[in-house]
Amino acid sequence: MNYLFVINDGPYGSERPYNALRMALNLVKGENIKVQVFLMGDGVQCAAARQSTPEGYYNIERMLKSIARRGEVAT
């Protein structure tokens, strides 16, 4: 099974990138599952190094790195 996540919102201020990455992290653990994440527009900021994570948010950069180790990320 193949899954493609397109993220075009910035890393913080909206829950959409977090929810997409949370779903991708869970899917990538399965067998015979290919997960791809495509970042476009403001979503490219999700891959910025050394992000300053606002209080109460998860670090999107770390989530994306974890997916990149097991899946594919394109910007």
Long-range contacts (C-beta under 8 A, 24 or more apart in sequence): 1-30, 1-32, 1-33, 1-34, 2-33, 2-34, 2-36, 3-27, 3-33, 3-34, 3-35, 3-36, 4-36, 4-37, 4-38, 5-35, 5-36, 5-37, 5-38, 6-38, 6-40, 6-43, 7-37, 7-38, 7-39, 7-40, 7-43, 7-46, 8-39, 8-40, 8-41, 8-42, 8-43, 9-41, 9-42, 9-43, 10-42, 10-43, 10-45, 10-46, 11-45, 11-46, 11-48, 11-51, 11-60, 11-61, 12-53, 12-54, 12-57, 12-60, 17-43, 17-46, 17-60, 18-57, 18-58, 18-60, 18-63, 21-46, 21-60, 21-63, 21-64, 21-67, 22-63, 24-67, 24-71, 25-63, 25-66, 25-67, 28-67, 28-70, 28-71, 29-70, 34-71, 34-72, 35-67, 35-70, 35-71, 35-72, 36-71, 36-72, 36-73, 36-74, 37-64, 37-67, 37-68, 37-71, 37-72, 37-73, 37-74, 38-73, 38-74, 38-75, 39-73, 39-74, 39-75, 40-75, 44-75, 47-73, 47-75
